[in-house]
Amino acid sequence: MSPRSADWRTPTAVLVAASIILSLSMGIRHGFGLFLQPVSSELGWGRETFALALAVQNLTWGATQPFTGMIADRFGSARVLVAGAVLYVIGLTTMSVSTSPWLFILTAGVLIGAGQSGVTYSVVSGVLGRKYPPEKHSMVLGISAAAGSFGQFAMLPLTQWLLSHVGWHATLYALAAVALAVVPLAAVLVERRGAVSHALQQSAGQAIREAFGHRPYVLLTVGYFVCGFQVVFVGVHLPAYLADHGFAPHVAVTALALVGLFNIVGTYTAGWLGSRFAKPYLLSGIYFGRTLVFALFFFLPLSPLTVYLFAITLGLLWLSTVPLTNSLVGQIFGVRYMAMLTGFTFFSHQVGSFLGAWLGGKLYDSTGSYDVVWYLAMALGIVAGLLNLPIDDRAIKRPALAA
């Protein structure tokens, strides 16, 4: 490919395409909680079965993310995006015909989780990190993460409308068609071989050993576990939690849509602030803030007003950790293996997501209440806030580079 033929893939074009991809992929993902009650009711399952499938989805997503990131760093993000979109589509369509728990876990859990690892933040952040200069990373990643939040805001009402009018089987087919749109958009993210030069000659294995031997990276990775636990517990179980308290389905849909809407503001603002202030302190503030929001929501009397206020304030803090965490990785280690290293931090996030989804269903079925999980989410928020405070965000010093 000649340089002239690739000129149209400008940084702005790449950012727009990446943002649309995240909007579609995350918009579909955030609607899965709406399927919990209709699927469990029709198939005669308890909430634990559906919750386990989504827990496996999150764990598979996280476990495959370092490898999809490694492939994207080596061969370019576009191929990974296409493969991820295809797996996403297959998972959604086969999920609609899965009538046994294990088949449902394979389709909704393993296939969709593997597909998500190819079409979400780590893969996209890698190509954006290579396309933009370091001083713009936090802002650019904030914009792309905000687009993912817009997908949540836009897709949730559509998903609920489809569930109400055509049922959950046909809704999954419609969402599969939406996921297929990622394939043509991936063409914009094709990277010319040799277009990006790296001063550091370092293997992937050396990069992994360097990262896990660096205390700030370990603290960042452990803290990200909490983010996954909190957001997936709320995303999967909030509709059922509100239904248990007598609220109509539209209250939960509105609440989750408000989370997505205000997360647009939150993620963009986090990216903007991250280019001006210390990212570890911002991350600590987000985790402490979530703990306060959870406590107020849990202990105050429930009403539509308190539900919507909870959604708005949580939305401002929802995925605002994403641009800060990913840009911190690039800031400390550079962009050569950014997709892979953010993939490992994201694996920690998804281990937390697995527990947030599964424990919510498990403890509800055994105790008849979500109370224990709410308390756990609050306690973990305090731990994550404390872990991020001492992180040193300075770029790592490598003697080889100095030489």
C-alpha positions in Angstrom: 0.0 0.0 0.0 1.4 3.4 -1.0 1.6 6.2 1.5 -0.8 8.2 -0.7 -3.5 5.5 -0.7 -3.4 5.5 3.1 -3.7 9.3 3.6 -7.5 9.1 4.1 -6.9 7.3 7.4 -6.3 10.5 9.3 -6.2 10.5 13.1 -9.6 12.1 13.1 -11.1 9.4 10.8 -9.6 6.7 13.0 -11.0 8.3 16.1 -14.5 8.6 14.6 -14.5 5.0 13.4 -13.1 3.7 16.7 -15.7 5.7 18.6 -18.6 4.2 16.5 -17.2 0.7 17.0 -17.1 1.2 20.7 -20.6 2.7 20.7 -22.0 -0.4 18.9 -20.1 -3.0 20.8 -20.7 -1.5 24.2 -24.2 -0.5 23.5 -25.1 -4.2 22.8 -23.2 -5.4 25.9 -24.9 -3.1 28.4 -28.3 -4.4 27.5 -27.7 -8.0 28.6 -29.1 -7.3 32.1 -32.5 -6.7 30.5 -32.6 -10.3 29.3 -32.2 -11.8 32.8 -35.9 -11.9 33.7 -37.5 -12.9 30.4 -34.8 -15.6 29.7 -34.9 -17.1 33.2 -38.7 -17.0 33.3 -39.2 -18.7 29.9 -36.5 -21.4 30.4 -37.4 -22.0 34.1 -34.0 -21.1 35.5 -33.0 -19.3 38.7 -31.1 -16.0 38.4 -27.8 -17.8 39.1 -27.8 -19.6 35.7 -28.1 -16.4 33.7 -25.8 -14.5 36.0 -23.2 -17.3 35.6 -23.4 -17.1 31.8 -22.7 -13.3 32.0 -20.0 -13.9 34.5 -18.3 -16.4 32.2 -18.7 -13.8 29.4 -16.8 -11.2 31.4 -14.1 -13.7 32.4 -13.6 -15.0 28.9 -13.5 -11.4 27.6 -10.8 -10.6 30.2 -8.8 -13.9 29.7 -8.6 -13.5 25.9 -8.0 -9.7 26.0 -4.1 -9.9 26.5 -3.8 -12.2 23.6 -6.1 -10.2 21.3 -4.1 -7.1 22.4 -0.8 -8.9 21.6 -2.1 -9.9 18.1 -3.3 -6.3 17.5 0.1 -4.9 18.5 1.8 -7.3 16.2 -0.4 -7.4 13.2 -2.7 -4.4 13.5 -6.1 -3.8 15.1 -8.3 -4.1 12.0 -7.9 -7.9 11.7 -8.7 -8.4 15.3 -11.8 -6.2 15.1 -13.1 -8.2 12.2 -12.5 -11.5 14.0 -14.1 -10.1 17.2 -17.2 -8.9 15.3 -17.7 -12.3 13.7 -17.5 -14.1 17.0 -19.9 -11.5 18.5 -22.4 -12.2 15.8 -22.1 -15.9 16.1 -22.5 -15.7 19.9 -25.6 -13.5 19.7 -27.4 -15.7 17.2 -26.6 -19.0 18.9 -27.5 -17.5 22.3 -31.1 -17.1 21.0 -31.5 -20.9 20.4 -29.7 -22.1 23.6 -32.2 -23.8 25.8 -29.8 -25.7 28.2 -27.7 -24.0 30.8 -24.4 -25.3 29.5 -25.2 -24.3 25.9 -26.3 -20.9 27.1 -23.0 -20.5 29.0 -21.1 -21.5 25.9 -22.8 -19.0 23.6 -23.7 -16.1 25.9 -20.6 -16.6 27.9 -17.6 -17.9 25.9 -18.4 -16.9 22.3 -19.7 -13.4 23.1 -16.9 -12.8 25.7 -14.2 -13.8 23.1 -15.9 -11.5 20.6 -16.0 -8.6 22.9 -12.2 -8.8 23.5 -11.7 -8.0 19.8 -14.0 -5.1 19.5 -13.6 -3.1 22.7 -11.3 -0.8 24.6 -7.8 -2.4 24.6 -7.7 -3.1 20.9 -9.0 0.4 20.1 -6.8 2.1 22.6 -3.7 0.5 21.0 -4.4 1.9 17.6 -5.4 5.3 19.0 -2.2 5.4 21.1 -0.1 4.8 18.0 -2.1 7.4 15.9 -1.9 10.3 18.4 1.0 11.9 20.3 1.3 11.1 24.0 0.1 14.4 25.3 -3.3 13.7 23.6 -3.8 10.1 24.7 -5.9 10.8 27.8 -8.2 13.2 25.9 -8.6 10.9 22.8 -9.2 7.8 25.0 -11.8 9.8 26.9 -13.6 10.7 23.7 -13.7 7.1 22.5 -14.8 5.9 25.9 -17.6 8.5 25.9 -18.7 7.1 22.6 -19.0 3.7 24.2 -21.2 5.3 26.8 -23.4 6.9 24.1 -24.0 3.4 22.8 -25.3 2.4 26.2 -27.6 5.4 26.3 -28.9 4.9 22.7 -29.1 1.1 22.6 -30.8 0.3 25.9 -34.2 1.9 25.0 -34.1 0.1 21.6 -33.2 -3.2 23.3 -36.1 -2.9 25.8 -38.5 -1.9 23.0 -37.5 -5.0 21.0 -37.9 -7.2 24.0 -41.4 -5.9 24.6 -42.5 -6.2 21.0 -40.7 -9.1 19.4 -39.4 -11.2 22.3 -35.8 -12.0 23.4 -35.0 -14.4 20.6 -35.7 -11.9 17.8 -34.0 -9.1 19.8 -30.8 -11.1 19.8 -30.9 -11.5 16.0 -31.4 -7.7 15.7 -28.4 -7.0 17.9 -26.3 -9.5 15.9 -27.1 -7.4 12.8 -25.9 -4.3 14.7 -22.6 -6.0 15.6 -22.0 -6.9 12.0 -21.6 -3.2 11.2 -18.2 -3.3 13.0 -16.7 -5.2 10.0 -16.7 -2.4 7.4 -15.7 0.2 10.1 -12.6 -1.9 10.8 -11.2 -0.9 7.4 -10.6 2.6 8.8 -8.3 1.3 11.5 -6.0 -0.6 9.2 -2.4 0.4 10.1 0.3 0.4 7.4 3.1 -2.0 8.2 6.2 0.0 9.2 4.2 3.2 9.6 5.0 3.2 13.3 8.6 3.0 14.4 9.6 2.0 18.0 12.9 3.2 19.5 12.8 0.3 22.0 13.5 -3.2 20.7 11.7 -5.3 23.2 9.9 -8.6 23.0 6.3 -9.1 24.2 7.7 -11.4 27.0 10.1 -8.8 28.1 7.4 -6.2 28.2 5.2 -8.4 30.3 8.0 -9.1 32.8 8.8 -5.4 33.0 5.2 -4.5 33.7 4.5 -7.1 36.4 7.8 -6.2 38.0 6.7 -2.6 38.2 4.8 -1.8 41.4 2.6 1.0 40.0 1.3 -1.3 37.3 0.4 -4.0 39.8 -1.5 -1.5 42.0 -3.3 -0.2 38.9 -4.2 -3.7 37.8 -5.5 -4.8 41.2 -7.5 -1.6 41.6 -9.1 -2.2 38.2 -10.6 -5.4 39.6 -12.9 -3.3 41.7 -14.2 -1.3 38.7 -15.3 -4.5 37.0 -17.0 -5.9 40.1 -19.0 -2.7 40.6 -20.2 -1.9 37.1 -21.1 -5.4 36.1 -23.0 -6.1 39.3 -25.0 -2.9 38.8 -25.4 -3.5 35.0 -26.6 -7.1 35.3 -28.6 -7.0 38.5 -30.1 -3.4 38.9 -33.2 -4.2 36.7 -34.0 -7.3 38.9 -33.2 -5.4 42.1 -35.6 -2.6 41.2 -38.3 -5.1 40.1 -38.0 -6.8 43.5 -38.8 -3.4 45.1 -41.9 -3.0 42.9 -40.7 -0.7 40.2 -41.9 -1.0 36.6 -39.4 -2.2 34.0 -39.2 1.3 32.4 -37.6 2.7 35.6 -34.6 0.3 35.3 -34.3 1.0 31.6 -34.4 4.8 32.2 -31.8 4.4 35.0 -29.4 2.4 32.9 -29.9 4.8 30.0 -29.1 7.7 32.3 -26.0 6.0 33.4 -24.9 5.8 29.8 -25.9 9.4 29.1 -24.0 10.9 32.0 -21.1 8.6 31.5 -20.5 10.4 28.2 -19.9 13.5 30.3 -17.9 11.5 32.9 -15.5 9.8 30.5 -14.9 12.8 28.4 -14.2 14.9 31.6 -12.0 12.2 33.0 -9.9 12.2 29.8 -9.7 16.0 29.8 -8.7 16.1 33.5 -6.2 13.3 32.9 -4.2 15.5 30.5 -3.9 18.2 33.2 -3.8 16.5 36.6 -2.3 13.4 38.2 -4.2 10.4 37.0 -3.7 8.2 40.1 -5.4 10.9 42.3 -8.3 11.1 39.8 -8.7 7.4 39.9 -8.8 7.4 43.7 -11.4 10.1 43.7 -13.6 8.0 41.3 -13.5 4.9 43.5 -14.2 6.8 46.7 -17.0 8.7 44.9 -18.6 5.4 43.8 -18.5 4.1 47.3 -20.4 7.2 48.5 -22.9 6.9 45.7 -23.6 3.2 46.5 -24.0 4.0 50.2 -26.5 6.8 49.6 -28.5 4.7 47.1 -28.6 1.6 49.4 -29.4 3.4 52.7 -31.8 6.1 51.5 -35.5 5.2 50.8 -36.1 4.0 47.2 -38.2 6.1 44.9 -38.0 6.8 41.2 -36.3 10.1 42.1 -33.5 8.5 44.1 -33.1 5.8 41.4 -32.6 8.4 38.7 -30.3 10.5 40.9 -28.3 7.4 41.6 -28.0 6.7 37.9 -26.9 10.2 37.1 -24.2 10.4 39.7 -23.0 6.9 39.1 -23.0 7.6 35.4 -20.5 10.4 35.9 -18.1 7.8 37.5 -19.2 4.7 35.5 -16.4 4.1 33.0 -14.4 7.2 33.7 -11.7 4.9 34.9 -11.1 3.5 31.4 -9.3 6.5 29.7 -7.3 7.2 32.9 -6.2 3.6 33.3 -5.3 3.0 29.7 -3.5 6.3 29.3 -1.6 5.6 32.4 -0.3 2.3 30.9 0.8 4.2 27.8 2.3 7.0 29.8 4.4 4.6 31.9 5.4 2.0 29.3 4.9 3.7 25.9 2.6 2.5 23.1 4.6 -0.4 21.6 2.7 -3.0 23.6 -0.1 -0.8 24.9 -3.0 -3.0 23.7 -1.4 -6.1 25.3 -0.6 -4.4 28.6 -4.0 -2.7 28.9 -5.3 -6.2 28.1 -3.7 -7.6 31.3 -5.1 -4.8 33.4 -8.5 -5.4 31.8 -8.2 -9.1 32.7 -8.1 -8.1 36.3 -11.2 -5.9 35.6 -13.0 -8.9 34.2 -12.2 -11.2 37.0 -14.0 -8.6 39.2 -16.8 -8.5 36.6 -17.2 -12.3 36.8 -17.6 -12.1 40.6 -19.9 -9.1 40.4 -22.2 -10.9 38.0 -22.1 -14.4 39.5 -22.1 -13.5 43.2 -25.1 -11.2 42.6 -27.1 -14.2 41.3 -25.6 -16.7 43.7 -26.1 -14.7 46.8 -29.6 -13.6 45.7 -30.7 -17.2 45.2 -29.2 -18.3 48.5 -30.3 -15.4 50.7 -33.2 -13.8 48.7 -31.4 -10.4 48.8 -28.7 -8.4 47.2 -27.6 -6.7 50.4 -24.3 -8.6 50.9 -23.2 -7.7 47.4 -24.0 -4.0 48.0 -21.9 -4.0 51.1 -19.0 -5.8 49.3 -19.1 -3.2 46.4 -18.8 -0.4 48.9 -15.9 -2.0 50.8 -14.0 -2.8 47.6 -14.4 0.8 46.4 -12.5 2.1 49.5 -9.8 -0.5 48.9 -9.4 0.6 45.2 -9.3 4.2 46.2 -6.4 3.5 48.6 -4.5 1.4 46.1 -4.4 4.1 43.5 -3.2 6.9 45.7 0.5 5.8 45.8 0.9 5.0 42.1 3.9 6.7 40.5 2.9 7.8 37.0 6.3 8.7 35.7 7.6 7.0 32.5 9.7 3.9 33.3 13.4 4.5 32.8 15.1 2.0 30.5 19.0 2.0 30.3 18.8 0.7 26.8 16.9 3.7 25.6 19.4 6.1 27.2 22.3 4.3 25.5 
